[in-house]
């Protein structure tokens, strides 16, 4: 997961997605990896996958306000992109 966050910090969101997908494959119910993967997809404007992973993150931990906020933001962007 650290590699994925490093890629994201450098603006390489495709690299982040690749690394974070591996982390999620290894630990499917790992909140931080699902959250960061959702955010990386959001940055790539892949709102369907962003919502998918952010939803999963919120299901794993609904007590983390930034995850809830990002999910709302991603759902709004997803809706707007389909109009």
ABEGO torsion letter per residue (X at the ends): XAAAAAAAAAGBAAAAAAAAAAAAAABAABAAAAAAAAAAAAAAGBAAAAAAAAAAAAAABAABAAAAAAAAAAAAAAAAAAX
